[in-house]
Structures are given as structure tokens and as C-alpha cells.
Amino acid sequence: MQKWEQNHEAAEPDLPQPLDRQQMTLHYLPLVDLQSGKWIGAEVLLVRNFLEMDTETLPADRIATQSRGEDESLEKWVLHMACIQNRQWQEAGITPFVVSVDISAPLFLKEDFVQTVEHILMESRLPARYLELTITEAVTSKAEHSLDIFIQLKKLGVQICLKEFGKGLSCLQQWSQIPLSRVNIDRTFVQQFVVDQQYSTVVKMIIGIAKNLQVRVTAEGVETAEQLHRLQHFSCDSAQGKVLCGPVSAEQLQKEWMRAGKQGESESELTASIGLVRQRATPVQTQEELFETLRNQQGMTFSFRKQGNQFIHTLCQGELLYRIGLTPEQVVGKPLLDILPAAQAVRKERYYERAWAGEDNVNYEGYVNGVYYLAALRPIFQEGIVQEVIASCVDITELKKAEEEKRISEAKFRLIAENMSDVIVILDRQFLITYVSPSVNQVLEVTPEAILHQSILSFLSDEEGKKVEATLREIMLDKHPKLITFTWGQQEGRRTILEAKGTPVLHDCGEDGQIIFVIRNVTAQLQTEEFLRKMEKLSVVGQLAAGVAHEIRNPVTSIKGFVQLLRRDQGKKEYFDIMLQEFQQLESILREFVFLTQQHSNHYELTNVGEMIRSITSCIQAETDSHKLELSLQVAEEQLMWCDPGQIKQVISHLLTNAIESMPEGGIILILVRPEVEDKVMIRIVDYGCGMSEERLKRIGEPFYSTKEKGTGLGLMISYKIIENHDGYIHFCSEPNKGTTVEVYFPMKHPLPLSAQGGAPTT
């Protein structure tokens, strides 16, 4: 006995790997009824034999943990052997009783566990009602899956016991759904409740909860007669522990059970202690203990009886009573009309009448002095007649406030959703439409009922459906809003183009649950934009045609006149020179037009920017001298960049030509080359000429806009295109009569090839 007590309190020993079942036997811890003193069942304990040493017990629910899952069949072996042994006892003539076997959570939650139990029962020929499976609250963590297993076991007839009851009161809602036959009060509470009032209150509450669940209650680890005495007072059904009996072998249990059956349980040595304690025990709680328990509860308990035509309250206690502004003296001995306003009293009397008529589980909500509460009425019968009705009440004020806030929030949401011109659609994880706002009727010309509870993908073509599905999955994966444009169906040959913003709805744990789509019809908008683009293209084509006609007409007119003179034999040599110049002008204009239509060059090479600028200044030196201009070149440091040197020279030459022409009276033109941040090089050209107004600056780069007499305006446009093709940019700053500053920025890195930019492949 002493050895068992030490091992039960100490940490379980590590099992050898692999486990040798020949060193294992099963012992049984009797379960004793606290009113009759009879043995009513036994719990299986796994015992490891250390050769000639004493035995050690190892609770079966620790097997899976100790063996790290290596020998899962050990638990099944224990279950199988326990069923066989129970069947052997019955065949030996012992009155049938229940054997309880601890089952670990991993084994219980296996898909084939129910089939395993059924197979073991068939092999052992043990009726299912004599097998009890003991589980812990860890099993309920997989609520949906475990509940199905519980239901299947209940259909087999197997009993279920929940051990360590009281350690997780937050799970009461889940436990109330489980078909339990018995609950075990954890030894932690049993060993402390005699000396600690808080533990005593918890034990009373556990017993009360179990009674309301209509299941039996067992106290584990009962060690003293005082603990046993208190448990009897609290109406606990049964107990286990050393004060009653320690673990015994199968042979000992059979011997003692049969002896008790022949001689009467009071003469059994193993049950003598329960008889002595029962003689000392008082069967009913004292009035003081009962009222103290009721007074300390958070809710409220009251009872009433019918006297004549009135219901008179016989008891009322609990914290909730004082919270609603009443006292027991204001309630006990009085009818409802003396406590509540007439309207409320009449309404509640209807519920009182139903409970007094014998209806079970009558519930109603009450409201007194700003406090909402839920009352559950239950009739107490004696010889088939209702003698009294007991009610249990809980405070639901916070719940009602939360429901009201939710109702107001939903009302605001519906007010907004139902008056928006855009369509609000809520999708679940399978992309089914769970809500759609009424505006869908105007936007998509369908009723909400026609698309509700259907997949949004079913209304799209295969191509559009794949695009929308990919976007929805991205929203769920990234948990960020996304915008998508897609086509909705095909209505009488007309396409409806929709723009939708999808936003995930995240739970408190961060998991996504739904997607909210705000959808608008952008068909007209896109058609208008397309029309404007076409009109803009027509405008550009018209402007281009006018410019081409204007630029070509002048040279052609000159050439036509000289040709007519030649026909009259009035030609002179200088006429041919003029005609040649006009042809060169035509050639230059056509060359500029051809450049605008060509793909940009892929011929990039590493170029020294300073040397390139010096070569340009050398070429135009004669022109600057004729205009009495001086070029001042400042190169901060020699810079290398990847570019098409010919095109860059064309840009710089054009800018320098403009600067020269803006200073007819001479002066200085500054050219600065220096590196910039982000691996760029800047070329700055500063002149002190006529400058430009702000209006003219805005139009720089437009085709055919030029301030020169014979300019086409295509020079700067071509320069812009070259700079853009090199991933650079240009900036102008000018004031009339003060000059102009032009800054051109080029990246020094090698530009991406055309194939990477979406153009023609490089060669």
C-alpha cells in the first residue's frame, strides 16, 4: 500500500525502449459508492514488474507520452486485457461491474479508434455497458472531430468518464455536448478542499455542475476520513483512494468481491472503512453551509411554491440578487406582484405556471434595474407531484450589450450597403456569395436571390474565372486588398466590365474567413476612355498631316517655280543651288519623320562622356566663332556610361545649336559634366540668351512647335525620344531675356535590352 502511494504521487518512471510486455501486469483500483459502501467498479492500472523488486504502477493515460508513440499498441493491449479480465470475472460468477480504462488523446482521436474498441469488445465478448473509457479535457481541443467519436461510442453502449474535471471550466459548453456517464474531480481539489474554503467552493460547484449534466461524480485521491465525510455531505456519488482501498491484482479483486457477496459488504475488510465513515457521516448539509454556498455564487438561485392562486418565493440568494438592487428579505415569502411591476409580474407568472405544471427546462430572460439575466426553471417532484420549483439565474447584461452593439453595427452596415450605387458582395472561403447588396439589380440587372449562395466563378467565362480565382487566392494568401477588372457574363451581346476591390476579413487569430468585394460597373467609363484615346490619335494624325503638308509645301512651291522658269529657258545657275537646298530640307524633314517611327538603337557601348562633349565642341567651334561665342567646358571627373554615342551626340548638338541661336550678339555658353546620386551623370548647358516664357516652356517637345522661322519642332521631340530610350530625363529652366538652363540626366549602367522592355528582341 505504501509503495503504491509513493508511486502515484511521484513522476512516472521512464519505460524501457522497446517495452517488454512480459514485465507488465494489470492491477485494479476499486471504485466505491459513498452511500452504500459497495464496490461499483474498478480502474485499470498498468504495473511494471522489476523482477524480484516491488511493483510500480503506471497510469495507463501516461503510456503514449512515456513511450513517445513508439508502441501505440500497448494502450490497445491494456484495453484488450481489461475487457478479457472483466469477462472472466463475470463467467466466474461475480456480479457484473464497470471497468474503467484510461485512454490518451492521440489514441482517442485516431480515425479507427471506434472500430478498435468495437473489435476488442467482440473478441472479449464483453457487453459494451461494462466498459468505461476515461479521457482528459485535452480530447475536447478537437471539438468537432472528438464529438463525432463520442457519439459513435455512445451508440456502441460504451460509457465515457471525464477525468481532471474542474481544471478547465471554460470548456463547459463543449463538455455539455459530450454523452458523459461520469466525471472525476481531480485529486488537486480533493486534497485541499477540507482546509481551503476556495477549494471547498470549487468542489461544490463541480458536483453541482455534474449533477446538472446528469452524470455521476467520483472524487480521486481520497486520503482521509474527513475528506470522505465532506464528500458525502456534498452528495458526491463515489470515490477512490487509500482511505478506501489501494490497487489490487485481478485475483485479489475477484477474491474480495466474492467474499463481500457471500458475507455482505459490511464484513469485507476492504470496505470496513467506508462503513465506519458512513456511520459518522451526516446525510444532509447543514443549513449554514447551504446558504453560504448560495450566497457566494456569482449568479442567483431562487425557489417558489404555489399557494392558492399565487406563487410564493421560498428562497433567493446569490450575488446577482444584490446586483439588481434586491435583498432576500424583499423576495422570500412574497409573490411576483410585490416585487416587480405588474406587466413584468404577469409575464413571468406564465413561465412559473409552465414549470409548476411539470414542464422541464423552462427558460426566460428578465430585466430588473438595468440588469439582464437568464433564468432556468426546473420542477422538483415527489411521488410524481411537483412540490417546488428551483430556478438558476446568470447575468447576461454584457451579452445583451454586445448583441445590441452588434445589431446597431449591422443596421448601419445595411443602411450603407443598401444605399450604395456600388455592389457589395461577401464571399466565403469557397467563393460562394453569402451576401449581396440590393444595388446588384441596377448594376448587373439580376436580383440578389438569383446569385445568392452560388459561386461567383459560375457567372464568369473560363478565362475570366481563372483570373478572378487567382486574385481571390492571392487575397487570402497575402491578406491584403487587391483591385481587379473582369468581364461579367454576356447579356444580349453586351459585355459588362466590372472593377472590384477585394478585402480579406481577418479573425482575431489572424486567419482569413471571408472576402468583401466592392464592385462597380466601369463599362461606360472604359468605353469613354477608349473613345477619347481614338479621338486623341485622330487629332495627332490630323496635326501630323497638317505639319507634313506645311513643311513640304514650301520647298515644293519653290521647286515648282524654278522648274517653270527652266521650261521657259530662263534658268540661272543659282536657281539650281536653291533647288538643291530645298531638296536637302525635304530630305531632312523626311529623315526626322522616319526616326520617330523607328525602334531605338541597341548599339550601346561604354563611352567617356567628357571626351564625347569635347568632340562635339570641336565640330561646332567654327560656328561659335562666327557668332562671337565662347564655350566653357567643365568636367568634374571623367565619367563612363553605356549609350549610343551617335544619338547622344545628336541630342547635345541640338541643345548647343539652340543655345547658339539664342545668343546672336555673342557671349559665353557653359557646359558642365558631373556625377549624380544613384549612378547617374548630369550634363548641364547654360546660355544667357533671349530665354523663354513659361507658356513656351510648357509646349517644348510638342511636334511642329518651334520658334524658328523654318523649324519643324521635331528636333526637340527626337531628343526627348532618344533620352527616354536611354532611361534618362531632361529638365528646362528659363526666364525671358535672362537665358536658359538645360539639364540632361543619363544612367551610367547598361540599359535593359528591348526584349526585357517589351520591344523587339535584341540581335
C-alpha positions in Angstrom: 0.0 0.0 0.0 2.8 2.4 0.9 4.7 1.7 -2.2 1.6 2.5 -4.4 1.0 5.8 -2.6 4.6 6.9 -3.3 4.5 5.9 -6.9 1.1 7.5 -7.5 2.3 10.9 -6.3 5.8 10.7 -7.8 6.6 11.2 -11.5 6.1 8.0 -13.5 9.3 6.1 -14.4 10.5 6.0 -18.0 9.5 2.9 -19.8 12.3 0.9 -21.4 12.6 1.0 -25.2 11.2 -1.2 -26.6 8.7 -2.1 -23.9 8.7 -5.7 -22.8 5.0 -6.6 -22.1 6.1 -9.8 -20.3 7.2 -7.4 -17.4 3.7 -5.8 -17.4 0.6 -6.8 -15.4 -2.7 -5.0 -14.7 -3.9 -4.0 -11.3 -7.3 -2.6 -10.4 -8.2 0.4 -8.2 -11.7 -0.2 -6.8 -14.4 2.5 -7.1 -16.6 2.7 -4.0 -20.2 4.1 -3.7 -20.2 6.7 -0.9 -23.8 5.9 0.2 -23.9 2.1 0.1 -20.2 1.3 0.6 -20.3 -1.2 -2.2 -17.7 -1.6 -4.9 -19.3 -0.5 -8.1 -16.4 -0.6 -10.5 -12.6 -0.6 -10.9 -10.0 1.5 -12.7 -7.2 -0.3 -14.6 -3.6 0.5 -13.6 -0.6 -0.7 -15.6 2.1 -2.3 -13.3 5.7 -2.8 -14.2 7.4 -5.8 -12.5 11.1 -5.3 -11.7 12.0 -9.0 -11.4 12.3 -9.6 -7.7 11.7 -5.9 -6.7 8.4 -4.4 -5.7 5.9 -3.4 -8.5 5.4 0.1 -9.7 2.1 1.4 -11.1 2.0 3.4 -14.2 -1.4 5.1 -15.0 -2.5 4.0 -18.5 -3.1 7.5 -19.7 0.7 8.2 -19.5 1.7 5.3 -21.7 1.6 7.1 -25.0 3.7 10.0 -23.6 6.3 7.8 -21.9 6.8 5.6 -25.0 6.9 8.6 -27.3 4.3 6.9 -29.5 6.8 4.1 -30.4 4.5 1.3 -29.1 1.0 2.6 -29.6 -0.3 -0.9 -29.4 0.5 -1.0 -25.7 -2.6 1.1 -24.9 -4.7 -1.3 -27.1 -3.2 -4.2 -25.2 -4.2 -2.7 -21.9 -7.8 -2.1 -23.2 -8.0 -5.6 -24.6 -6.7 -7.4 -21.5 -9.0 -5.3 -19.2 -12.0 -6.4 -21.3 -11.0 -10.1 -21.2 -10.4 -10.0 -17.5 -13.8 -8.4 -16.8 -15.5 -11.1 -18.9 -13.6 -13.8 -17.0 -14.9 -12.3 -13.7 -18.4 -12.4 -15.0 -18.0 -16.0 -16.0 -16.7 -16.8 -12.5 -19.9 -15.6 -11.0 -19.1 -12.1 -9.9 -21.9 -9.6 -10.3 -21.1 -7.6 -13.4 -19.5 -4.2 -12.9 -17.8 -1.5 -15.0 -14.0 -1.5 -15.6 -12.6 1.9 -16.4 -9.6 2.3 -18.8 -7.6 5.5 -19.3 -7.3 6.4 -23.0 -4.7 9.0 -24.2 -5.8 11.8 -26.6 -3.7 10.7 -29.6 -5.2 7.2 -29.5 -8.8 8.5 -28.9 -8.6 10.9 -31.9 -7.4 8.2 -34.3 -9.8 7.6 -37.2 -10.1 3.9 -36.5 -10.4 4.1 -32.6 -14.1 3.3 -32.6 -13.6 0.3 -34.8 -10.7 -0.8 -32.5 -13.0 -0.6 -29.4 -15.8 -2.5 -31.2 -13.3 -5.2 -32.3 -12.0 -5.7 -28.8 -15.5 -5.9 -27.3 -16.4 -8.6 -29.9 -13.2 -10.6 -29.2 -13.6 -10.5 -25.4 -17.4 -11.0 -25.6 -17.8 -8.2 -23.0 -21.1 -6.2 -23.2 -20.2 -2.6 -24.0 -22.1 -1.2 -20.9 -19.4 -2.7 -18.7 -16.6 -0.8 -20.3 -15.8 2.8 -19.4 -13.2 4.9 -21.3 -11.6 7.7 -19.2 -10.4 10.7 -21.1 -9.0 14.2 -20.2 -10.2 17.6 -21.4 -7.3 17.6 -24.0 -9.5 15.4 -26.2 -12.1 18.2 -26.5 -9.5 20.5 -28.1 -10.5 18.9 -31.4 -14.2 19.5 -30.6 -15.8 18.7 -33.9 -13.8 15.5 -34.5 -14.0 14.2 -30.9 -17.7 14.9 -30.6 -18.3 12.5 -33.5 -16.2 9.8 -31.8 -18.2 10.3 -28.5 -21.5 9.8 -30.4 -20.2 6.7 -32.1 -19.0 5.2 -28.8 -22.4 6.1 -27.1 -24.1 4.1 -29.9 -22.0 1.1 -29.0 -23.1 1.4 -25.4 -19.6 2.3 -24.0 -19.6 4.6 -21.1 -17.4 7.8 -21.0 -15.7 9.3 -18.0 -14.0 12.7 -17.9 -11.1 12.9 -15.5 -9.4 16.0 -14.0 -12.8 17.7 -14.1 -12.5 21.3 -12.8 -9.2 22.2 -14.3 -10.8 23.7 -17.4 -14.2 25.2 -16.5 -14.0 27.3 -19.7 -14.8 24.2 -21.7 -18.2 23.6 -20.0 -20.1 24.4 -23.2 -18.1 21.7 -25.1 -18.5 19.1 -22.2 -22.2 19.6 -22.1 -22.4 18.2 -25.6 -20.5 15.1 -24.7 -22.5 12.0 -23.7 -20.7 11.6 -20.4 -21.6 8.9 -17.8 -19.2 10.0 -15.1 -16.8 12.8 -14.2 -13.7 12.6 -11.8 -12.9 15.5 -9.5 -9.1 16.0 -9.8 -7.1 15.0 -6.7 -5.7 18.5 -6.5 -9.1 19.8 -5.3 -9.9 16.8 -3.2 -6.6 17.0 -1.1 -7.1 20.8 -0.4 -10.9 21.4 -0.1 -11.1 20.4 3.6 -8.6 23.1 4.7 -9.2 25.7 2.0 -12.6 27.4 1.6 -11.9 28.4 -2.0 -11.2 24.7 -2.9 -14.3 23.7 -1.0 -16.4 26.1 -3.1 -14.9 24.7 -6.3 -15.7 21.1 -5.3 -19.3 22.1 -4.5 -19.6 23.8 -7.9 -18.1 20.8 -9.7 -20.6 18.5 -8.1 -23.4 20.9 -8.8 -22.4 21.2 -12.5 -22.1 17.4 -12.8 -25.5 17.0 -11.3 -27.0 19.4 -13.8 -25.3 17.5 -16.6 -27.0 14.4 -15.1 -23.8 12.4 -14.7 -22.2 10.7 -11.7 -19.3 12.3 -9.7 -16.2 10.5 -8.5 -13.5 12.0 -6.2 -10.0 10.9 -6.9 -7.2 10.5 -4.3 -9.3 10.5 -1.1 -6.8 10.0 1.7 -8.5 10.9 5.0 -11.8 10.1 6.7 -12.5 13.9 6.9 -12.3 14.2 3.1 -14.7 11.3 2.8 -17.1 12.8 5.3 -17.2 16.1 3.5 -17.7 14.4 0.1 -20.7 12.6 1.5 -22.1 15.9 2.7 -21.6 17.4 -0.7 -23.6 14.4 -2.3 -20.6 13.1 -4.2 -21.5 9.7 -5.7 -18.3 7.7 -5.4 -14.6 7.9 -4.5 -11.2 6.3 -4.9 -8.2 6.5 -2.7 -6.1 4.9 0.0 -8.7 5.5 2.8 -10.9 3.1 0.9 -8.6 0.6 -0.9 -5.4 0.7 -2.9 -4.7 -1.2 -6.2 -5.2 -4.9 -6.1 -4.4 -7.7 -8.5 -7.1 -9.4 -10.6 -7.0 -12.4 -8.3 -7.3 -10.3 -5.1 -10.2 -8.3 -6.6 -12.1 -11.5 -7.5 -11.5 -13.0 -4.1 -12.6 -9.9 -2.1 -15.6 -9.2 -4.4 -16.8 -12.8 -4.0 -16.3 -12.7 -0.2 -18.2 -9.5 0.0 -21.0 -11.0 -2.0 -21.2 -14.0 0.4 -20.7 -12.3 3.7 -22.2 -8.9 3.0 -20.2 -5.8 2.2 -20.1 -4.6 5.8 -18.0 -7.6 6.7 -15.4 -7.1 3.9 -12.1 -5.9 5.2 -11.6 -3.7 2.2 -14.9 -1.9 2.8 -14.8 -1.7 6.6 -13.5 1.9 6.5 -16.4 3.2 4.3 -18.9 1.7 6.8 -17.2 3.4 9.8 -17.2 6.7 8.0 -20.8 6.3 6.8 -21.8 5.8 10.5 -20.2 9.1 11.4 -21.5 11.0 8.4 -24.5 13.3 8.4 -26.5 12.7 5.3 -27.6 16.3 4.8 -25.7 19.6 4.5 -26.1 22.0 7.4 -28.3 25.0 6.7 -25.4 27.4 7.2 -23.2 25.6 4.6 -26.0 25.7 2.1 -26.8 29.4 2.5 -23.1 30.2 2.4 -22.7 28.4 -0.8 -25.7 30.0 -2.4 -24.7 33.5 -1.1 -21.2 33.3 -2.7 -22.3 32.2 -6.2 -22.0 34.8 -9.0 -25.5 34.1 -10.2 -28.8 33.8 -8.3 -30.8 30.8 -7.1 -34.4 31.1 -6.0 -37.3 28.7 -5.4 -41.1 29.1 -5.2 -44.3 27.2 -4.4 -47.9 27.7 -5.4 -50.2 28.7 -2.5 -53.7 29.3 -3.7 -53.6 31.3 -6.8 -50.1 32.9 -6.1 -46.5 31.8 -6.4 -44.7 32.5 -3.2 -40.9 32.6 -3.2 -39.3 30.3 -0.6 -35.6 31.0 -1.2 -33.5 33.6 -3.0 -29.7 34.0 -2.7 -26.7 34.9 -4.8 -24.5 37.9 -5.9 -26.9 38.6 -8.8 -29.7 39.3 -6.4 -27.8 42.2 -4.8 -26.6 43.4 -8.2 -30.2 44.0 -9.4 -30.8 46.0 -6.2 -32.9 43.5 -4.2 -32.3 41.6 -0.9 -33.6 38.1 0.2 -36.0 39.9 2.6 -37.7 41.7 -0.3 -38.2 38.4 -2.2 -38.7 35.5 0.2 -42.3 34.9 1.3 -43.7 37.3 -1.4 -45.4 36.9 -4.7 -44.2 38.5 -8.0 -46.6 41.4 -7.8 -45.0 42.6 -4.6 -41.6 42.6 -6.2 -41.9 43.6 -9.8 -44.2 46.0 -11.8 -47.5 44.4 -12.8 -46.6 44.0 -16.5 -43.4 42.1 -15.7 -45.0 40.1 -13.0 -47.8 38.9 -15.3 -45.3 37.9 -18.0 -43.1 35.9 -15.6 -46.1 34.2 -14.0 -46.7 32.4 -17.3 -43.2 30.8 -17.0 -43.8 30.0 -13.4 -47.1 28.3 -14.3 -45.4 26.2 -17.0 -42.7 24.9 -14.6 -45.3 24.2 -11.9 -47.3 22.2 -14.4 -44.2 19.9 -14.7 -42.6 21.2 -17.8 -38.8 20.8 -17.6 -36.2 23.3 -18.7 -38.4 26.4 -18.8 -36.2 29.4 -19.7 -36.8 33.2 -19.8 -34.9 36.4 -19.9 -35.5 39.1 -17.2 -34.6 42.7 -16.8 -34.6 44.5 -13.4 -32.9 47.8 -12.6 -30.6 47.8 -15.7 -29.5 44.2 -15.3 -30.4 41.4 -17.8 -30.5 37.9 -16.6 -31.4 34.4 -17.9 -33.4 32.1 -15.6 -33.8 28.4 -16.0 -36.7 26.8 -14.1 -36.8 23.2 -13.0 -39.7 21.4 -11.1 -38.9 19.2 -8.1 -41.1 16.1 -8.0 -42.1 14.0 -5.0 -44.2 10.9 -5.8 -45.0 12.3 -9.2 -46.3 15.6 -7.9 -44.4 19.0 -8.2 -43.5 20.1 -4.7 -41.3 23.1 -5.6 -39.6 24.8 -8.5 -35.9 25.8 -8.4 -34.5 28.5 -10.7 -30.9 29.2 -11.6 -30.1 32.7 -13.0 -27.0 34.1 -14.7 -26.1 37.7 -15.5 -26.3 38.3 -19.3 -26.1 42.1 -19.2 -22.7 42.3 -21.1 -24.0 39.7 -23.6 -27.1 41.8 -24.2 -25.0 45.0 -24.6 -22.8 43.2 -27.1 -25.8 41.9 -29.0 -27.3 45.5 -29.1 -23.9 46.9 -30.4 -23.8 44.2 -33.0 -27.4 44.9 -34.0 -26.7 48.7 -34.3 -23.5 47.9 -36.3 -25.3 45.6 -38.6 -28.1 48.2 -39.1 -25.5 50.8 -40.0 -23.8 48.4 -42.4 -27.1 47.5 -44.1 -28.0 51.2 -44.3 -24.8 51.9 -46.1 -24.7 48.7 -48.2 -28.3 49.0 -49.4 -28.0 52.7 -50.4 -24.7 52.5 -52.2 -24.6 52.6 -56.0 -21.7 50.1 -55.9 -22.4 46.4 -55.3 -21.2 44.9 -52.0 -20.6 41.1 -52.2 -19.4 38.9 -49.4 -17.7 35.6 -50.3 -16.8 32.7 -48.1 -13.7 30.6 -48.3 -15.2 28.5 -51.2 -16.0 31.8 -53.0 -19.7 31.3 -52.5 -21.8 34.5 -52.4 -23.1 34.8 -48.8 -24.4 38.4 -49.1 -25.1 40.8 -52.0 -26.4 44.3 -51.7 -29.7 45.3 -53.5 -27.8 47.6 -55.9 -26.9 44.5 -57.9 -30.3 44.8 -59.5 -29.3 48.1 -61.2 -25.6 47.3 -61.8 -25.9 43.8 -63.1 -29.6 43.6 -63.9 -30.1 40.5 -61.7 -31.9 40.0 -58.4 -29.9 39.3 -55.2 -31.7 36.0 -54.8 -30.6 34.8 -58.3 -26.9 34.8 -57.3 -27.0 34.3 -53.6 -25.3 31.1 -52.3 -23.7 30.4 -55.6 -20.0 30.6 -56.6 -19.1 34.0 -58.2 -16.9 32.0 -60.7 -20.0 30.3 -62.1 -21.1 33.7 -63.7 -17.8 34.2 -65.5 -16.2 32.7 -68.6 -13.5 30.2 -68.1 -10.7 32.7 -68.9 -12.2 35.4 -66.6 -13.0 32.8 -63.9 -9.4 31.7 -63.8 -8.2 35.3 -63.5 -10.7 36.1 -60.7 -9.9 32.9 -58.8 -6.2 33.6 -58.9 -6.8 37.0 -57.5 -9.0 35.7 -54.7 -6.4 33.2 -53.7 -3.8 35.9 -53.6 -6.0 38.0 -51.3 -6.4 35.0 -48.9 -2.7 34.2 -49.0 -1.3 37.7 -48.8 -4.1 39.0 -46.5 -4.0 42.4 -48.4 -6.7 44.1 -50.6 -6.3 43.8 -54.3 -8.0 45.5 -57.3 -9.2 43.5 -60.3 -11.1 44.3 -63.6 -13.1 41.5 -65.2 -16.0 40.9 -67.5 -19.3 39.7 -66.1 -21.3 37.3 -68.3 -22.7 38.1 -71.8 -26.1 39.9 -71.8 -27.8 40.2 -75.2 -24.4 40.6 -76.9 -23.3 43.3 -74.4 -20.3 42.8 -72.1 -20.4 44.3 -68.6 -16.9 45.3 -67.4 -16.6 45.4 -63.6 -13.9 46.8 -61.4 -13.7 45.2 -57.9 -11.7 45.7 -54.8 -11.4 42.6 -52.7 -10.6 42.9 -49.0 -10.0 39.9 -46.6 -11.9 39.8 -43.4 -9.5 38.5 -40.7 -10.4 36.8 -37.4 -8.8 37.7 -34.1 -6.3 34.9 -34.6 -5.3 36.3 -38.0 -6.9 33.8 -40.1 -9.0 34.9 -43.1 -12.6 33.9 -43.1 -14.4 35.9 -45.8 -13.7 38.4 -48.6 -15.6 41.6 -49.2 -15.9 42.7 -52.8 -16.9 46.3 -53.6 -17.9 46.2 -57.3 -18.7 49.0 -59.7 -19.7 48.9 -63.4 -16.9 50.7 -65.4 -18.2 49.7 -68.8 -19.2 53.2 -69.8 -16.1 54.7 -68.3 -13.8 52.4 -70.2 -15.7 52.9 -73.4 -15.4 56.7 -73.0 -11.7 56.4 -72.3 -11.3 54.2 -75.4 -13.2 56.8 -77.5 -11.0 59.6 -76.1 -7.9 57.6 -77.0 -9.1 57.2 -80.5 -10.0 60.8 -80.8 -6.6 61.8 -79.5 -5.0 59.5 -82.1 -7.1 61.1 -84.8 -6.1 64.6 -83.5 -2.4 63.6 -83.6 -2.8 62.2 -87.1 -4.5 65.4 -88.2 -1.8 67.5 -86.6 0.9 65.3 -88.2 -0.8 65.6 -91.6 -1.1 69.4 -91.3 2.6 69.7 -90.2 3.8 67.4 -93.0 1.7 69.4 -95.6 3.0 72.7 -94.2 6.7 71.7 -94.1 6.7 70.1 -97.5 4.6 72.7 -99.3 7.2 75.5 -99.0 10.1 73.6 -100.6 7.8 72.1 -103.3 6.4 75.5 -104.2 10.0 76.9 -104.6 11.0 73.9 -106.7 7.8 74.2 -108.8 8.5 77.8 -109.6 12.1 77.2 -110.7 11.0 74.2 -112.8 8.6 76.5 -114.7 11.4 79.0 -115.2 13.6 76.3 -116.6 10.8 75.3 -119.0 10.9 78.8 -120.4 14.7 78.6 -120.7 15.1 81.4 -118.1 17.2 79.3 -115.7 20.3 80.5 -114.0 23.0 78.6 -112.2 22.0 80.0 -108.7 18.5 78.5 -109.3 20.0 75.0 -109.1 21.7 75.8 -105.8 18.4 77.0 -104.3 16.6 73.9 -105.6 19.3 71.7 -104.1 18.9 73.4 -100.7 15.1 72.8 -100.8 15.6 69.2 -101.7 18.0 68.9 -98.7 15.3 70.5 -96.5 12.8 67.9 -97.7 15.2 65.1 -97.1 15.9 66.4 -93.5 12.2 66.6 -92.7 11.5 63.1 -94.0 14.6 61.7 -92.1 13.2 63.2 -88.9 9.8 61.5 -89.5 11.4 58.2 -90.2 13.4 58.4 -86.9 10.2 58.9 -84.9 8.8 55.6 -86.3 11.9 53.5 -85.8 12.8 51.3 -82.8 15.6 52.8 -80.8 19.2 51.6 -81.2 20.5 48.6 -79.3 24.1 49.5 -80.1 25.3 50.5 -76.7 28.9 51.0 -75.8 30.9 52.2 -72.9 31.6 55.9 -73.7 33.7 58.6 -72.0 31.2 61.5 -71.5 33.9 64.2 -71.3 35.7 63.1 -74.5 32.3 62.9 -76.3 31.4 66.5 -75.3 34.9 67.8 -76.4 34.5 66.2 -79.8 31.1 67.9 -80.2 32.5 71.3 -79.2 35.4 70.9 -81.7 32.9 70.3 -84.5 30.9 73.4 -83.8 33.9 75.6 -83.0 33.7 77.4 -86.3 30.0 78.2 -85.8 30.6 79.6 -82.3 33.5 81.7 -83.6 31.2 83.2 -86.3 28.7 84.1 -83.6 31.4 85.5 -81.3 30.6 82.9 -78.7 32.9 81.1 -76.2 32.2 77.6 -75.0 33.3 76.9 -71.4 33.5 73.1 -70.7 33.9 71.9 -67.1 34.2 68.2 -66.5 34.2 67.4 -62.7 35.7 64.0 -63.3 35.9 61.6 -66.2 32.6 59.7 -66.4 31.9 56.5 -68.3 28.4 55.5 -69.3 26.7 52.9 -71.6 24.9 54.6 -74.5 24.6 55.0 -78.3 27.3 57.7 -78.8 25.8 58.8 -82.1 22.4 59.5 -80.7 23.7 61.3 -77.5 25.8 63.5 -79.8 22.7 64.3 -81.8 20.9 65.4 -78.6 23.8 67.5 -77.2 24.4 69.1 -80.7 20.8 70.1 -81.0 20.8 71.7 -77.5 24.0 73.6 -78.2 22.6 74.8 -81.6 19.6 76.1 -79.8 21.8 77.9 -77.3 23.9 79.4 -80.0 20.9 80.7 -81.9 19.5 82.3 -78.7 22.6 84.5 -78.4 23.0 86.4 -81.7 25.1 89.0 -80.0 27.7 86.6 -78.6 28.6 85.6 -75.1 29.6 82.5 -73.1 27.9 79.1 -73.1 28.7 77.0 -70.1 28.8 73.2 -70.3 29.1 71.2 -67.0 29.6 67.4 -66.7 29.4 65.8 -63.2 28.2 62.6 -61.5 24.9 62.5 -59.6 23.5 60.2 -57.0 22.0 56.8 -58.0 24.8 56.2 -60.6 23.7 59.0 -62.9 25.6 61.6 -64.9 24.4 65.1 -65.5 25.1 67.3 -68.5 24.2 71.0 -67.9 24.1 73.6 -70.7 23.7 77.3 -69.7 23.2 80.1 -72.1 22.5 83.8 -71.4 20.3 84.5 -74.5 16.7 85.5 -75.1 15.2 82.8 -72.8 11.6 81.6 -72.9 8.3 82.4 -71.3 6.5 79.9 -69.0 3.9 79.3 -71.7 6.6 78.3 -74.3 8.3 76.1 -71.8 5.1 74.0 -71.4 5.0 73.3 -75.1 8.6 72.3 -75.5 8.8 68.8 -77.1 5.4 69.1 -78.9 5.6 68.1 -82.6 5.7 71.0 -85.0 6.0 73.6 -82.3 9.1 75.8 -83.0 10.1 79.4 -82.5 12.4 79.3 -85.5 11.3 80.6 -88.9 12.0 77.3 -90.7 11.9 75.0 -87.7 9.7 71.8 -87.7 9.7 71.4 -83.9 10.8 67.8 -84.4 14.3 68.3 -83.2 13.4 68.5 -79.5 10.8 65.8 -79.9 13.5 63.5 -81.3 15.8 64.5 -78.5 13.1 63.6 -76.0 12.7 60.2 -77.6 16.5 59.5 -77.5 16.7 60.5 -73.8 13.7 58.3 -73.0 15.2 55.3 -74.8 18.3 55.7 -72.6 16.2 55.8 -69.4 17.2 59.4 -68.8 15.2 62.6 -68.4 15.6 66.3 -69.3 14.7 69.5 -67.3 14.4 73.1 -68.6 14.6 76.3 -66.6 14.3 79.7 -68.4 13.4 83.3 -68.0 12.8 85.8 -70.8 15.9 87.9 -71.6 17.9 86.1 -68.9 18.8 82.8 -70.5 18.0 79.1 -70.4 19.5 76.2 -68.4 19.1 72.7 -69.7 20.0 69.6 -67.5 20.1 66.1 -69.0 20.4 63.1 -66.7 21.6 59.7 -68.0 22.1 56.4 -66.1 25.7 55.1 -66.3 24.5 51.4 -66.2 23.8 49.4 -69.3 20.1 49.9 -70.3 17.8 46.8 -70.5 17.5 45.2 -73.9 14.4 45.7 -75.9 13.1 42.2 -75.2 13.0 43.0 -71.5 11.2 46.2 -72.1 8.5 44.6 -74.2 10.0 45.8 -77.6 11.7 43.9 -80.3 14.3 41.3 -79.4 18.0 42.3 -79.5 20.2 40.9 -82.2 
